[in-house]
Structures are given as C-alpha cells and as structure tokens.
Amino acid sequence: MKYLFAAVMLASAVVGFSEAASAAGGCGPGWYRGPYGCRPMRGAVVVRPAPVVVAPAPVVVVPRARVCPYGFRWYAGRCRPF
C-alpha cells in the first residue's frame, strides 16, 4: 500500500509540473512572466494584434405607456380610482 501511494504521489507531481511548464505563465509563445507582467523574450519577433475599437451603440429610452381605464388615474406607480 505504501508503494502504491508513493507511485500515485509521484505521478501527480510529474503531471502537475508538466502542465505548469507548458503554460509559460499564461503569456503565450515568445513571452515570459516577469515582475511587471508578461514581457517579450529577447531576439523573438513579437507580433501584437491591432487593437479593436468598437463604437458604443446609442441608448434609446422609450417611456412605458400608462393607460388607465376610465375613472382611474396613474398615481404612486399604479392605476387608482379618482
């Protein structure tokens, strides 16, 4: 049982370290994680995508129609009798 537990611990450690190494700190190929975030590697050709600018859509506010039946009026958020 001791050997099985040791083998499982060793296998999980190997898998854990291999996944972290392939992620490269989350920066991507040609970059490394430095003290101030992701930095380009020296000698690597860095191609950054162009920024995408999206214009905001106009905001249209349409008031809700308050239709009360005859003999009622709109008061305090609902139709109330006179």
N, C-alpha and C positions, 0 to 999 in steps of 0.2 A: 504494500500500500504506500510505503514511503517513496518508493521508486516511481510509482505512477504519479503521485502528487508532484514530485520533483520534475518529471518529464512534462507535465501539464504546465507548470510554472515556467519552465524554460521555453516551451513552445509559445506561450502567450507573451513572454518578454521579447522573443525574436519577432513575432508578428507585430507587436506594438512599436518596436523601434523601426522596423522596415516601413511602416505606414507613415510615421512622422518624418522619416528622412526623404520619402518621395514627395511629400507635400511642399518641401522647400520653404517652410514658414508661411505658406499661403501667398507668396509673392508671385509665383509663376516662373517660367523659364527665362533665364538671363537676369534674374533679380535675386537679391538675398535680403534677409531681415537684419537690419542694423538697429542701433539705439534710437534712431529717429524714424523708424518705419522701413518700408521697402526701398532699397537702393539698387541702382543698376550695377552689374558686375563690370569691372574694368576690361576693356577690349571687346566687350559684347556689343553687337549692334542692337540698339534699343529702338523699337518701333512702337510709338504710342498711338492709340487710336484718336482720331479727331473728336473733340467734344461735340455732343449733340445738344443743340439749343431748341427748346420747344416753347412756342409762344403760348401763354395761358389763354384758355377759352373764355369768352365773355360770360358774365354771370347775368342770367335773366331771372328776375323776380316777378312772379305773377301772383297778384293778390287773390286769395280764395274768395269766391262769390259767397256772400252771406244772404241767403234767400230765406226769409222767414214768411210763414203763411199770414194771411190777412188777420189782423188783430194782434199780431205779435211784433216785437222789435228785438234787435240784436243788443244784448246787454250782458256784461260780465262773461263773455265767451260763449253765450248760447241764446237761443230764441226764448224770449219771455213775454208773457201777456202784458198789455198796457197797464 
